[in-house]
Amino acid sequence: MTEMKRRFRKITLALFAVAVVAVNAASTPAQCAMCKAVVEGSPDSAVNGINLAVVVLLLPPVAIFAGVFVFIFKHRNAPN
């Protein structure tokens, strides 16, 4: 594969990823309607607990993504 084809492939993949995110972004607020309804009627301590739960649930995917990214970054110039 030539360098030009690789660049074109990377740009195409990036544009596809942006398009997928843009299409799914419109439906994102609808997924949290129940959570929002529960939080609005809760005391402040419950709101703090839900915020902490969101952070705790967010940590594993972020850690996995960061680990994969670091692995790829470290081995980007490795021989075949």
C-alpha positions as CSV (number, residue, x, y, z in Angstrom):
1,M,0.0,0.0,0.0
2,T,1.4,3.4,-0.9
3,E,1.6,6.2,1.6
4,M,-1.2,8.1,-0.2
5,K,-3.6,5.2,0.1
6,R,-2.8,4.8,3.9
7,R,-3.5,8.5,4.5
8,F,-6.7,8.3,2.5
9,R,-7.8,5.2,4.5
10,K,-7.0,6.9,7.8
11,I,-8.9,10.0,6.8
12,T,-11.9,8.0,5.7
13,L,-11.9,6.0,8.9
14,A,-11.8,9.2,11.0
15,L,-14.6,10.8,9.0
16,F,-16.7,7.6,9.4
17,A,-16.1,7.6,13.2
18,V,-17.1,11.3,13.4
19,A,-20.3,10.5,11.4
20,V,-21.2,7.6,13.7
21,V,-20.7,9.8,16.8
22,A,-22.7,12.7,15.3
23,V,-25.6,10.4,14.4
24,N,-25.7,8.8,17.9
25,A,-25.3,12.2,19.7
26,A,-28.9,13.2,18.9
27,S,-30.4,10.3,20.8
28,T,-28.1,10.6,23.8
29,P,-30.3,12.9,26.0
30,A,-33.2,10.6,25.6
31,Q,-31.3,7.8,27.3
32,C,-31.0,9.7,30.6
33,A,-34.7,10.8,31.0
34,M,-35.3,8.4,33.9
35,C,-32.1,9.3,35.7
36,K,-32.9,13.0,35.4
37,A,-36.4,12.5,36.7
38,V,-35.1,10.5,39.7
39,V,-32.4,13.1,40.5
40,E,-34.7,16.1,40.3
41,G,-36.9,14.7,43.0
42,S,-34.0,13.6,45.3
43,P,-32.3,15.3,48.2
44,D,-28.8,16.7,47.8
45,S,-27.1,13.7,49.3
46,A,-28.7,11.4,46.8
47,V,-27.6,13.6,43.9
48,N,-24.0,13.5,45.2
49,G,-24.3,9.7,45.4
50,I,-25.5,9.4,41.8
51,N,-22.7,11.7,40.6
52,L,-20.2,9.5,42.4
53,A,-21.8,6.4,40.8
54,V,-21.5,7.9,37.4
55,V,-17.8,8.6,37.9
56,V,-17.2,5.1,39.2
57,L,-18.9,3.6,36.2
58,L,-16.9,5.8,33.9
59,L,-13.5,4.9,35.2
60,P,-13.2,1.3,33.8
61,P,-13.9,2.2,30.1
62,V,-11.6,5.2,30.3
63,A,-8.8,3.0,31.8
64,I,-9.3,0.4,29.1
65,F,-9.2,2.9,26.4
66,A,-6.1,4.6,27.8
67,G,-4.4,1.3,28.2
68,V,-5.1,0.3,24.6
69,F,-4.0,3.7,23.4
70,V,-0.7,3.5,25.3
71,F,0.0,0.0,24.0
72,I,-0.6,1.1,20.4
73,F,1.5,4.2,20.9
74,K,4.4,2.3,22.4
75,H,4.4,-0.3,19.6
76,R,3.7,1.9,16.7
77,N,7.2,1.6,15.2
78,A,7.7,-2.1,16.0
79,P,8.9,-4.3,13.2
80,N,6.5,-6.7,11.6
